[in-house]
């Protein structure tokens, strides 16, 4: 452990000593050179200005190389990591959705068909009744599997685009929760966007509606998708209880859904804002750059 602490502090200490040494050397050199560079009786203002200019010229490249460039590199590495993470998550979700639909879903369909055929062939009333009960359970399980597959990665998003996928999400919320969802996707009907943009837009709307269902205590949610000069704009509003100011500004580490929504928008060069007042509902507004999308 002591060795790890030493290694951890060695590099920052070395950088700090280099900066201090450079500042001391530069300042000393400037002060020695000033009498030869300035007139015989220079003003204090002129001395200070020359000193500041020379010091800035010398220190600017050093500070850029030692401080700003590492920060830029750290920011780039973070963005690359998040991009790879979201890509990996989407790939896993897509594969799991296909496995559920094509594997478990087909098995349940065959089970339902078998139970439907078995019920009329038995002469025992109890067995026939049990077959019908099991068939209903299998149908419910099949419905749940399809809903899970839709939540993980809807094939509609890959095959037909954002508008149909979001319409299906709204239908799913209405069918499974006591929330009236109004959705307007007419501005993007029959339009396709770059894959990352469609995925981010779908996940933001999905997460926002999930938050409404879980936390807002709302009766109605409204989703509107618009195009605005190279941007895809998403607005999700509700008539619920609103959210605290700290949570709205992203200060709650426990709410990873809001963080994920912001990260998805930020990685594309977009933005996500939340307008909420306690007791007066919430609006989530995301703007995602989408380029020029043909009619």
N, C-alpha and C positions, 0 to 999 in steps of 0.2 A: 504493500500500500504506500509507504513513504516514497518508494521509487516512482510509482505512478504519479504522485503529487508533484515530485520534482520534474518529471517529464512534462506534465501538464503546464507548469509555470515557466519552463525554460524558454519556449519560443516567444510568448508575450513579453517576457523580461528582455530577451535579446532585441526584439523590435523596439521596445521602449528605450533601451539604452542607445540604439542607433539614432532614434529621433532626437533624444536629448543631446547626444554628441554632435549631431549635425546642426542643431539649433545653436549650441554653444559656439561651435567652430564658425558658423556663418555670421553670427552676431559679432563675434570678436573680429573677424576679418573685415566686416563692414565698418565697424567703429574705427579700426586702424586705417582703413582706406579713405574714410570720409574727409579727413583734413586735406588730403591730396586732390580729392575730386571736387570739393566745394570751393567757392570764393573765400577770400581771406576772412571775411566777417559774415558768414551765412546766418540767415534767420533760423530760429528754432523750428519754425514751420517747415522750411525747406529741408532741414536736417531730418526731421521726423518723416517727411514724405519720401525722401530718397532711401532712408533706412527701411521703411515699410515696403517700398517697391522691391528693393533688392532682396529683402528677406522673403517676400512672397514668391518672387521668381525662383529662388533657390529651393524653397520648401514645397512649392506646389507639386512638382513631379515626384518628390519623395513621399509626400502624404498620399498622392494618388496611387503610387505603387505599393505602399505599405498598408494603407487603410481602405481606400475606396475600391480598388480592384478586387481584394479578397472579399469585400462585402458583395460586390457585383457577382463574383463567382459563386458565393454561397447562395445568393438569390437564384442564380441560374440553375444550380444543382437542385435546389428545393423545387423549382418549377418542373425540372425534368423528372424528379422523383415522383411528384404528385401526378404528372401526366402518365408516367408508366404505371403508377398504382391504379389510377382510374381505368386505364386501358386494360390492365390485368383483371380488375374487378368485373368490367363489362364482359370480357372474354369468358370468365368463369360463370357469370350469370347466364350468358348465352348458352353455354354448354349444359349447364344444369337445367335450364328451361327446356332445351331439346330433349334431354334425358327424361325429364318428367313427362313431357308430352308424348314422345315416341316410345318410351319404355313403360313407365307406370301407367300412363294414360291408355295405351293400347291394351295392356293387361287387364285393366279395370273394364274396358269396353268388352273384351272377350268374356270376362266374368259375368257382366250384366247379361250378355247374350245367352250364356250357358244357363244362368238362373232363370231367365225368361222361358227358355225351352224346357227346363226341368220341371217347372211348376205344374204344367198341365199333364205331365206323364205319370205323376204319382197319384195313388189312390188314397193315401193317408192325408186327411185334412191338415193335421199339424205340420206335416212335412211341406205341404204346398204353401201354407201360411208362412212358414219359416223361410222358404225360398223367396217369397215376395218381400219379406222384411229385409233379407240379405241383399236383394236386388236394389231396394231403396237406399240401403247403406252404401252400396257400391256406387250408385248414382251420385250420392252426396260426396263421396270421396273423389269421384271423377270431377265433379264441379270444383271442389277445393283444389285439386291438382291443376286444373286449367287456370284457376285464379292465381295460384302461386306462380305458374309458368308465365302468365301475363305480367305479374309484378316483377319477375326477375328480368325478363327480356322479351317483349312482345314481338312476334314475328311480323306483325303489321308494320312496326317501325322500320324493319329492314326491307320488307317487300313493297310497302305502299306509302311509306312516309309518315311525317309527323302528325298531320291533321287526323288521319284515321286512328293512329295509335292513341292520341290524346282523347279523341271521342270515345274510344273503347275504355280508357281509364275512367272517364266521367261516368259511363254506364256502370262500370264495376263498382264505383263508390256508391252510386244511387242504389244498386241492388243489394249491397251488403251493409249499408249504414243509413241511419236516419238523417241524411244530409242531402238537401236539394242542390244539385250542381248544375249551374248554367255555364255553357261553354260556347265560345264563338271562335271557330277556326276557319271562317270563310276566306280570310285574307291569305291563308297559306294552303288552301285546298288545291290539290293537283300540283303542288310545288315541291321540289326536293332541294334539300340543303346539304352542305358537307356533312359527312358522318359525325364528326365530333360535335358539330352544332346541333344536329338532331338529337344526339344522345344527351347532351347537356340540357337542352330545352325540355326533353321528356323527363329527365331525372329531377329537374327543378320543379316542374309542375307536379310530378308525382310526390315529391317530398313535401311540397307546400300543402297539397291536399291531405296528405297523411298527418301533418301537424294540425290542420284544421279539425280533422276527425278526432285526434287524440287530446288536443289541448284547448281548442277555441270555444267549445260549448256553443257552437253556431248552428243555425238552422239552414242557412243558405251560403253557398260559395259560388263565386263568379270567376271564370277563367276567360281571358281574352288574349288572342295571339294576333299581333300586328306587324307590318313591315314599315320601316321608317328609314329611308335613305341609307341602305347598306347595313341596317341593323334589324335583327329579329327581336321584337319586344314582347315580353310575357308579363301579364298582370294577373295576379291571383288575389282576390279579395274575399272577405267574409264578414258576417254580421255578429261575430262572437265577442268574447270578453276582452280582446286585445292582449297585449303583452307588456311586461315591465320595460322601462327604458333601458336598463342594463342589458337585458336579453336582446332587445331590438338592435342595440349597437354591437352585439357580438361579444359581450363580456362574460358570458356564461359558458365555461368549458364543458359543462355537462350536456349541452345541446349540440351534438355533433352534426345533426341534420342541417342546421342553419350554416354551420361552418363549411360543410360539404357543398351546399348550394353556392356560397360565396366563392369557394375555391374553383368550382367548375366554371363559373362566369369569368373569374379573374384569369384563369389559364388561357381562355380564348381571347383575352384582351377586352372583355366586357365588364359589366358592373351589375351589382344587385343591391337594391335599397329596400328597406322595410319602413313603412309608414303605419304606425300603430298608436292608438290612444286607449288606455284602459277603459273598458266599457263601451267602446265605439268601433270595435272591429280592427282588422289588420289588412294591409295591402302589401303584397310582395311584388316588386317591379324589377325585372331583369332585362338587360339589353345585351344581346350577343351579336358581335359582328358576323355577318353572313356573306358579305361581298355582293356582287350584282347577280341576283337570281333571275333567270329568264322566266317570262310569262308562261 
